[in-house]
């Protein structure tokens, strides 16, 4: 036995010694690939499966603090928040704010592409930088890095804009490979802020009623809440530049601009995901209606159960999701696996017909609203960096309900019979994509 063992070891050493450079490189590539896959699958924020019971409503005084227990429980009063719709309503407002800038422009985006829309903003940034305004730009290394021309980046830098990619696609750090900034932020002179779902690409042109013009909701923020948006931008700017933004050009004294009570919910690296907790508390507090619009919907089992329990309490729960016209068929297939449980539980699902619907909104009992950049999926909850607003106001909530119901007029119901009759191909793609749903 000892002779056999010695012979085996000698044979192994000879074979290792005969490995070519190519052989060693293949082994190194395999090990690196395994490490990268491990990073993609396991480096994420903690997601607490939080299942609150129905002990108070959204109108009770303890609701707001409870909903924001994992973030900042103190609401900001005195704000004006204006809903903006589709490219025709969103881009002119943002460009007007940029053109009116006096001191600072801070911009962060997941999607910022070269093209008709991108070029309008590139030129607006260049013009203000040449006029002496400080222009700071962060765009995602994956969402924008492959569709933003190097020549456009050079133009921005040559004009004096400070431009950085968030987690560049070429990064070799395992903790950055899969973590993207999904935020959309524009803050001008610290006085006006914008956020929501819009991408700065040509898909968002138009009025949202044609196939190639996406449906979208964005918001303009005025009042003390703008400082919270600025602080959210500051998080990533500090990370990519080591510069801390201070002073009145970034944080001026902000007087009340309206009467809305609102809050910013922003995710940060390696912290407990705050938005799913806000969603869970608000769903559990619902007594009449829950209206959700979302483009990428792959809910967890806990979220499905919360929505079904709301239906049992007599709550009208409706989901408005993309239909045939969607840009991520794999995500839609993965999410469709949840339809059966939702529909059996009494949740009503509708699919938007005219075009891809990219709005990310939720309104509960016409009183509590959530809107921003987050999708109803694990990537937004556990991986990507997001920013959302919560608004505690009945007049704003009623406006949000009207937006939902107007979109619903252009949607068709997806019933449990539809789910049972789905094709073999649909069932196969669901089986294939569901294990990857946390990454889609």
N, C-alpha and C positions, 0 to 999 in steps of 0.2 A: 504494500500500500504506500509506504514511504517513497519507494522508487517511482511509482506511478505519479505521486504528487509532485516530486521533483521534476519529472519529465514534463508534466503539465505546465508547471511554472516556467520551465525553460522554453517550452513551445510558445507560451503566452508572451514572454519577453521578446522572443524572436519576431513574433507577429507585430507586436507594438513597435519594435525597432524598424520593421519594414514599412510602416505607414509613411506614405508620401506626404508632402506638404498639402496636397489637395485633400488627403484623408483627414489630416488634422483640422483643416479648415471646415470640412463637412461636419466633423464632430463639434467644433466650436459653434458653427451655425445652428446645429440641432439644440445644443445647450442654451444658446441665446434665445432661440425661438421658444423653447419651453419656458424660460424665464419671463419672456415678454407676454406669453399667454397667461401665465400665472399673475403677472402684474395687471393685465387687462381684466381678469376675472375677479381678483381679490382685493385690489387697492380701491377702496371706496369708503364713503361715509357710513356711519352706523345708521341703520333704519330700524327704529323701534316700532314694532307692531302694536300700535296703540288703539285700544278698543273701548272708548268711553261709553258710558250709558247715558240715556236721555234723562238728565236730572234738572236741566234748565233750558230755556229757549234763547234764541239769538237776541231777543229783546230784554232779557234779564240783565241786571247790572254786572253780574259775575262773569258774563260770557266773554267779553273782550279780553280781559286779563287771562282767563283760562285758555282761550284760543291761542294766545301769544306767549304761553308759559315758557316755551323753549327758545323764544327769541326776545324781543323787547316788549314787555307787557304794557308799556305806557303809550297810549295813542297820541298822535300829534293833531292838534286842532287848528282851525283857521285856514284850511286849504281850499283851493279851487282845482278840480280835476275835470278836464274836458276830454270826452271821448272823440277819437279820430278814426275815420273809417276808410280802409283801402288806400291804395297808392295815391289816388287823386285827392284824398282828404288828408293824408298823413305827410307826404313829402313836401308839399308847399309850406306847411306849418313849420317843419323842421328847418327847411332852407331859409325861411324868413327869420327864424330865431338866430341861425348862424350868421346871416347877413347883418343882423342888428347887433352882433356881439361887439363889446367895447374892450374887454380885457382878457377873458379866458373862454376857451371852448374845450370841453372834455367829452370824448366820444369813445364808446366801446361797443363792439358788435361781433356777433358770431358769423354772420354772413355779410361780407362787404366785397362785392364782385366788380370787376371791370365790366363796363357796358354803359347803356344809356343812363340808368339810375346812378350807378356808381360814379360815372364821370361828372354828373351834376354836383354831387357832394365833394368829389375831389377838387373840382374847380372852386367851389365855395370855400373849402378849407384853405386852398392856396391863396385866394384873394384876401382872406382875413389875415393869414400869416404874413403876407407881404405888407398889410396895413398895420402890422405891429401887434396883433392879437396873439396871445399864447395859445397854440393849438396842440392838444395832446390826443393821440389816437392809439387805441389798443384794439386789435382785431385777432380773432382766433386763428391759430396756426394751421388748423385743418379746415374749419368751416370757410375760411377766406384764403388761406395760403395757396391753394391750388387754382384759384379762380381770380386772383388779383394780380395783374401783370406787374412784373418787376419795374417796368418803365413808369407805371403809375405811382408805385412806391417811391421811386427816385424823384419824380416830380414833386411829391409831397415833401420829401426831405430837403430837396434843394430850395424849396420855398420857405423853409424854416419850421415846418411842422415836426413835432416830435412823434415818431411813429415806431410802434413795437408790435411784434407778434406775441400773443399769449401762448405759451407752451408750443414753440415752433415744431412743425411736423418732423424736422430732422433731429429733434432732441433725443438723446439716448438715455435720459433719466427715466427709470421704470415708473416712478410715481407721477410722471407727466404724460406718458404715452396716451393714456385714455381719458385724461381729465381735461375737459374743454370749457372755455367760457361761452356759455349760451346766453349771456346777458345782452341786452340792447339798452344802451344809456346815452343820452345826450344832455349835458348840463352846460348852460350858457351863462357866464358871469355869476354863477352861483345863484341866479334869480329864477331861472326857468329850467325845468327838467322834463324829459320825455322818456318813456319806457313802454314796453309792450312786445308784441310778437313779430313786428315787421323785420324783414330782411332787406338789405340794401343791394338788391339785385333786380333784374328785369321781370322776374315772375310777379313782382308786387306792383307793377304798373297798373293803371286803369281803375275801374270802378268795382271790380270784384264780381261782375256778372257774366263775364266771358270766360271761356275755357282757359285761356292763357293769362288771365288776370286774377290772382288769388284774392280770396276774401280774408280781410284782416282787421283787427282792432288794436289801436295804440292809444296812449293817453298823453296829454300835456298837463304838467303839474306846476302850480304856482302856490307859493306860501311856504310855511316852515318845513314842510315835508321835503322840499328840494334839498335841504341840508343833509337829509338822510340818503337821498340818491347820490349826492356828492361823496358822502362817506363810503358808499358802496363802490363807487368808481375808485376812490382812494385806496381801497384794499388791493386791487390788482395793480394800480399804478405803482404803489410802493413795492409790490412784489417784482415788477419787471424793471424798475429804475432805481429803487432805494431813495426816491424823493418823496418827502412828505409835503402835501399841499396844505398850506396855511394862509391866513390873512383874508382881508375883506374881498379880494378878487375871486376867492373860491368860497368863502363862508361869510357873506355879508349879513348884516342884520335884516332878518326877513319879517316883514309885517304880515298880519293876516290878509289873505287874498280872497277868502271865501269862508264857508261855515262847515266844511267837511272834516270829519274826524277820520284819520287814516293812519296807516303804518306801512313801513317797508319790511318785507321778509326776504332776506338775502341768505343764500347758502354760502358756507365757507369750507375750505379744505379740512377734511378729517374731523368734522364736528357732527353732532347729531343733526339729521335733516329736519329743519324746522317746518317747512310747508306741509308735509304729510300730517303733522300733528295739528296744524291749523285746520286743514281740511277735515280731519277726523272729528275734531270738536264741533265744527260747524255742521257737519252731516248729522252728528248725534243730537245736536240742538234743534234741528229742523222740525217744524210742525206743519208746514203747509206745502212748500215747494222747494225743490233743488233742481236748478237748471245748469247744466254743464256743457260747454262747447270746448272741444279739444281735438287737435289734429292727429295726435299719436297717443292712443289709449290702450295701455296694457296694465290694467289695475291689478293690485295684489289681491289675494284671497280675503285679507282683512278688509280692504276697501269694498270689495264685492259684498261682503257680509254686512258692513255698515249701511250700504245703499239699500240692500234688501230689507234690513231691519227698519229703515226709514219708511219703506213702502208699507210694511206691516203696521206702522203707526198711523197710516193714512196720508203720508206725504206723497205728493205727485213728483216723481223722480224722472227726469228726462235727460238723455244724453244726445247731443248733436255732434256727429262725427263725419269725416269724409266718406264719400260714396265711391263710385267708380273712378272719379277723378281724384287721385291721390298720388303723391310723389314718392311714397315709401310703401310699396306693396308688401314687402316682407314684414314691416311693422304692423300693417293692417292685418295680415294673416295671423301673426302672433297674438294680436289683441282680440281677434275674432274668437279665439278659444274661450274667452270669458263671456261671450255673448249669451251662451246657453244658460249659465247660472243667473246672469242678470235678468234675462227675459223671463225665466221661470219664477224669479223672485218678484216680478211685477215692474221692473224698471223698463221704461219706454225708450227705445233706441230709434234715432232718426239719422238718415244719411243725406248730406247736402248734395244737391244735384248740379248746379250750374258750373262749379269749378272747385278747385282745391280750397277747403276752408282751413285756415291756419290760425284762427282766433283761439285764445287760451283764457277762457273766462268761466266763472262760477258765481251764481247768485243764490242765496238761501233766504227764503221767506220774504223776498223783496226788500231785505234789510241789510244783509251782509254780503259784500261782493269781494271776489278775488280775481285779479287779472294781472298778467305779466308775461314772463317768458317760459314758465314751467309747463311741461307736458304731464299727462297723467300716466307716468311710466317710471320704471326703476332708474333709468339714466338721469332723469331730472332729479329724482329723490336722493340718489346715492352717489352720483358720479359728477355730473356737470355742475358748473357754477351758475346759479340762477338769481333772478331778482323779480319779486312780485309785490304788488300792492294789495292791501286789504282796506276796504272802505266800509265804515259803519255809518250808514246814512240811508234813510228810507227813500228820499227823493232820488238819490243816485241809484239805489237798488231798483227802484221802479223803472228808471231809464235803462238799466242793464236788462231788466226783464223784457222791456219792449224791443230792445236790440235782439235778444234771443228769439222772441216770438216772431219777429219780422223775418229773421233767417230761417225759422222753422217753416214759414210759408213756402220756401223754396227747397224743402227737404221732403223725403218720403220715408214712411215707417219701415223699419226692419223688424219683422215679427219672429216669433218662435218657429212658426211654419217655415219661414225663409231660412232660418238656421238649420232646421232638420232637413231641408231640401238642398242644401249646398252641395256643390259638385264634388266628385272624387278628387279633382285637382285642388279645390279649396281645402279639403280635409288633409290632403297630402302636404300642402304648403304650411298648414297649421302645425301638423306633426313635426315638420322640418324646422320651423322657425321658433316654436315655443321654447325649446331649451336655450335659445339665444335671446330671449325677450329682454333680459336685463341689459343687453348691449345695443338693442335696436332703437 
